[in-house]
Structure formats: structure tokens, C-alpha cells
């Protein structure tokens, strides 16, 4: 649990600092209200005990006194209940901060993060983590602070009216209660952490299963997936069951300690009552305060248990929060000023840990002709594309754009100039218009022009809803070719000076591919186009072709130089 607290400290401190900055007046008012409610709750038993003592002497005035007591109790209850609803308002505000800050962190994570975590797993971590961050704060406001305030007011009253001995007994009982709570948490926290971790893994499993639902049906594997899901869910249930059973044993131990405390208290008080040192009202006050003091100890103990439980639930959120983000751009990055729109590879090399990659690649791409990168599977085509996307940086050589090193060009400037069409098209479950514009300023003329250049305008206009057509989850209401053309229109909407295509026509039939490539050839006098392709039919006379033969790794682990032509 110590490790979890260390991991959680940075995100929690950031979230709470931002929340406190904007919400401190309401938090201050809430704390004052809690203290007022605790004070009234402690005063109620004292007023009741005095009324009991005065009842034989003033039987006709009892109605006024007990009416005052009833009003005091009602006011204390109203204030305590009101603080719960005020805390709900603050809780929602805190969850808002936690979810928005988490999302801001996620969008800046590096590519490996999204290879390791699927959307369902990320969403589960965000939901549970935001709820846990809110719960940790609420535990302090609703459990710990009221419990501590009630304990202080009640023990002061108990010591002032009855005896310091009773205060010592209450403090010993409270210390025993908290010690037992901590011991119970140490015994049960492993089961809690396993249950939380299993739940997070199952969320990721569900995300994988949903994205693979069609292949699972095609191969008759749904029963296998259901079985795996049931096994994971069973692990969650077993750990929660073991956690709860051990907590039940703790409850009985605490109840026994309460009984011992009451027996000792009455053993000390009753002889003093017989000696006339205490009144009936004093006995009533002791009994009422003792029962009332059990509540703050329960609140404090519960706050410890719930805090540890919330920390466990917050752990996946904190781990994702702390995972590496995209590398910060160096301070010497400079604005991109395009003139000739010339991209040059100068003996570029990059290798992954498994030895694959490219080495010694040199070529020049200019406007006026398409530059195709071809080669066998594993020859490094995708590596070159990742280098152009600035996902990775060259380990040797350099890439220049109009003479400027690509690594010295800011990401925002580069992506403003370069349109990118990946092989795997990703679409929002939204309209065609939203998927093409994708949050940029809407220009209907640019929208239609980009769709026309991507050879999809006629199809869109033939749809009943036109650009307002909903594409479905991951764009599955469209054909594969339509999805790729939407992705191409998205890239062209930004009117890029450079266009990078990664097998962007792989889902198209040859006739449509030729149509799009011819359209690109007509506009490529203004755009530098680099396209990865495995289809030789796409290539025409006048196109530049860079062929990457599959690299051969020698015994030393180095890869042979990859020539280009």
C-alpha cells in the first residue's frame, strides 16, 4: 500500500491543489457547518440529562424544556444531513477536475501507451480513479472531520461533567478501535488490491473482446471468451468475498470491545450514584455520550478503511497518469518555413530492440511527382513512415524539410504542414462532417473540395443525410474503401503542403485506387507526396520509387545497409 500512496501522490496533489484553488470558499463553509453540527450533536445529550434531573422539581415546565431539546436535535440532524448534500456538490466538482485532467494527460501519452492499454481499460481507470479521488476527499470531510470533532466535544463534556477517568477509558477504547482497524486493513488489503487489479484486467479484456467480436463469432470462439470472462469475474468475486469475511470478524471484535468499555464505565459510575455524587441525569448523559462516541470512532475507523480502499481503486489511474508522455520538444525548435517543400533523407537509420529497422536510406521527395516507398514485409516501410510522423527519431543520419532538420521542427508546425493518412483508419462514431473536419474550423467549401479530391463527394451526396450521416462505431457503417477515402479527405481538408500515405489505398479496388492516384497526380505540383504501397499497379512512369529490400541481420546484430533507388 505504501507503493500505491507514492504513485498516487503526484496526481492527487495536482487534482486537490486545483480544486482547492477554485473551491476553498465552499470547502471552508462546509467545514464550519460540520463543526457546528458536531457541536450541536454533543450538546443534545447534555441538555437531555439536565432535563431528566429537573423533571421531578418542575414537572409543569417539562414541555418547554423537551421542546427545546427536540428543536436542538432536529437542528443538529438537519445540519448533518445538509453537509452530506453539500459534499455531493463538491464531490461532483472534484470528479470533474479529476476526469478532465486525466484526459489531458492521456492525449499526450506516447505511442507505446496506447499499444499497452485499450480504450475500455483506460475508461475504467479514469472512472474508478476519479471516483476514488473524490471519495478520498469526501472521507476526510464526511467521516474523519465530523468524527474527530464529535470526539473532542463529547470527551470534553464527559470530563467536565462526570470524570476524567471516563475520558481515559473512552480514549483507550478509541485507540483500541483504531489499532484494530489498522490491523484489519493490513490483513484484508491484499484481497482488496487483487480484486481491484482483477477488475481492471477484466475491463481491458472486455475492450479486447468487443473489438474482436466479429472474428470471435466467425471462429466460434464466443464460448471461450465467455469462459475467460467468467474466470476473471470469479477471481474478483473470490477476493471481495475474502475481504468481506475478514471484515466481519473485525466487526465482532469491535462490538466486544464496546461492551467491555460500557461495563467498566458503569462499574465506575454506579457506586458514585449510590453515594449521591451523581444524578440519574449524569448516568443518562454517560450512556448517551458513550453510544454517541462510538459513532466518531466508527467514522474515524471507517475513514481509514475507505481511504485505503480508495487508494487501491486509484492505483490504475495513478499508474496511467505517471506513464511517459511524448518527449518534450527541445527549446531550440524553430518555426517551419516552407519554400521548395523538399524532403530529404540523408543516410537515415533506425533499429528497434529486435534488430529490425532501416539503415542508410537516402532519397529526395519533391513536389511534381509521387514518391512511392515499396518493399517486402519487414523491410522497414512502416519505420520510415513513423520517422516522418515524428513518432521516433533517427538513430543515424537525418531527415530535412527544405534544409531544416525534422527533429528541430515543432510538432504543431509539422502537423499543420503535413497531412497524414495511416493504414489503419480510425473514425469517431459521429457524422462524416465531424470525421473530416475533426475539430478544425468548419469551412463548407473546403469540406466539399477535400471530399471531391478524395473521390468520395458523389457517394456522400447520394446518402440521405449527406455529410450528416453517422458512420457508426469505428466507422463500421461504411465500407473499407469509404473509410480510407474519408481519412484521405480528412488529411486534404487541412490543405497540406506535404501528404504522407501509409498503404492508404489498401482497402480500395484497383479502379478506385487508380482514380484517386490520378487525382493526386493532378494536384501534386503543389504537394510533396510520399506513399507507402505494396501494389505495383499504383506506380506510373515518372513516379519516384524507393525500394527497401528486406534487411538481413548478421551475427553481430547489425543490419545491412538498405539501398534506395
Number of C-alpha atoms within 10 A of each C-alpha: 15 8 8 18 16 11 20 22 12 13 20 20 11 13 23 17 12 15 19 14 9 11 15 11 10 15 17 12 13 20 16 13 18 25 21 16 25 26 18 20 24 26 19 21 23 22 17 21 19 17 18 19 15 15 15 10 10 10 9 9 12 16 11 10 17 15 11 15 19 14 13 17 19 15 15 22 16 12 19 21 13 16 21 16 11 15 19 14 12 20 20 14 15 24 22 17 19 27 20 14 18 23 14 11 16 20 11 13 18 15 13 13 16 13 8 9 15 17 15 19 21 21 19 19 26 26 17 21 25 27 21 24 27 26 23 21 19 21 20 17 20 21 22 22 21 25 26 18 18 26 25 17 18 25 22 15 20 23 14 11 14 18 15 14 13 21 19 13 15 23 15 13 19 22 13 15 23 19 13 17 23 16 12 18 21 13 14 21 17 16 19 23 22 17 26 22 17 19 21 22 17 23 22 21 18 19 19 16 17 11 13 11 14 13 12 16 11 9 8 11 14 16 11 11 16 13 12 14 17 13 13 18 16 14 17 21 15 14 20 18 15 15 21 15 12 15 17 10 11 17 14 11 13 18 13 10 16 18 11 12 18 17 12 12 19 16 11 14 20 14 12 13 15 10 10 10 12 16 17 14 20 22 17 18 24 25 16 17 24 20 13 17 23 18 17 24 25 19 21 25 22 18 24 21 20 18 20 22 21 20 24 26 27 29 25 24 26 24 14 18 23 16 13 15 16 13 11 7 12 11 8 10 14 14 14 20 13 13 10 15 19 18 24 22 18 16 19 22 24 21 17 9 7 8 15 20 22 29 24 17 24 19 18 15 20 22 21 17 23 25 23 22 24 21 17 13 12 15 20 24 26 19 21 23 21 14 19 21 18 17 14 16 19 21 11 15 16 20 25 17 21 17 14 19 16 24 21 16 22 20 17 11 13 18 16 15 19 23 25 23 24 19 17 14 16 15 22 16 16 16 18 23 22 19 21 26 21 14 9 10 8 14 11 11 9 16 20 20 17 25 25 19 20 25 21 21 20 12 12 21 12 10 11 9 12 16 20 14 16 19 19 14 12 15 22 12 14 14 13 16 18 19 24 27 29 29 26 29 29 25 24 27 25 20 18 19 20 26 22 23 21 20 21 23 27 17 18 18 10 14 10 15 20 17 15 22 19 14 15 18 18 13 16 20 14 16 23 24 27 26 21 24 20 17 13 9 10 18 16 15 6 10 14 19 19 21 17 23 19 19 21 15 14 10 7 6 12 14 19 14 16 22 17 14 10
